[in-house]
Amino acid sequence: MGQLIILLLEGLLLVISFLLLVPILVLFIECIAAVVLRRRTAAAQVPARPRIAVLVPAHDEAIGIGATLERLLPQMLDGDRLIVIADNCTDETAAIARMHGATVIERQDAQNLGKGYALDYGLKFLAVDPPDVVVMVDADCIVTDGAIAKISCLAAAEQKPVQANYLLTQSNSPKPEAAVSILAFTVKNLVRPFGLYQLRLPCLLTGTGMAFPWSVIHQVSLASSNIVEDMQLTLDLLVTGYPSVFCADAEVTGSLPEHKQAAESQRTRWEHGHLQTLFSQVPRLLKVGISQKRFDVLALALDLCVPPLSLLVMLWAATMVAAIADSLFFKTYGSLILLAFQGLLILISITVAWARFARHTLPLGTLLSVPLYVLWKVPLYLAFLVKPQTKWIRTARSVAKSSEL
């Protein structure tokens, strides 16, 4: 009986090790593709820049919306529209937006809260006189010069959704956990999507700096309180035949919240939403990909299987400890060897991503802080098991600032 239990435990450990191999291998392939392959960004072949409308959803964004609009307005041409959706605002957001020359529409609905509802309200406003392309930008983000033209022209040329390169800026002297968070964000929003682009595969939308042909975006409803509405929108459009295209040349930046509580709230929303989407949508994508014989759908399902980087490292480390104990007590080494190989893949992935895309802005010591960052995130994932966040909660804002990354 005791031998049977040992065999069952060893079998379980081996199964978990093989399950972990899938997201780790996907992460490795995406990071290596981003560094090694050199596919150039395709130039948008359109006769003229399309007529665009930029939607800026804003809920109590008076502190930073002025800086956002100041960088957007010079990128508007005759016939373009810059529309701020003042959503359930209790501050001077609407007045500041009007002062900067934006068209402002106000929405008051205490029952239906969330960015998705605000964007849906903006799309309905545009439906009377629809543009060629709709661009969506968060009210606390800075859009670099020329980015609007790049993503809108690419969306018009490809007739697909386009995602700009969305990164976070850091303070002059960031805490170690903030620096590692920015590195993880860079891997998720730049390195991995760029790797998928190099492999000619679609990417996930990241919520801001997104461009959509009107013929595509008007087909879907955004009216929901989904805490990761961008991720869900990606999958809905992908299934209907509109995979998203990554545009690394167009940059949008936001600021990592400086207050600890705000940062924790933001990370909780992002990561709980990612995990909920992973569990609910991967089976759907696999079914669609297999039934329709669409490799792009299967590829994005695999991409979605990669959990937040800190959780992936945490799961690997916990399994590695169990494998070490198993090898010491029962002299079996299969799981230990497999997990050691996976650890090497994780190390290579993070190192090459940092060296190629982040070493100029984040010191080498950032990599040494990864274990502490992972431990700091343990309560966040325990909270997901006990009480996952399901409602949209706005993150407290800092003033937006420009950065060249």
Disulfide bonds with the S-S distance in Angstrom:
none
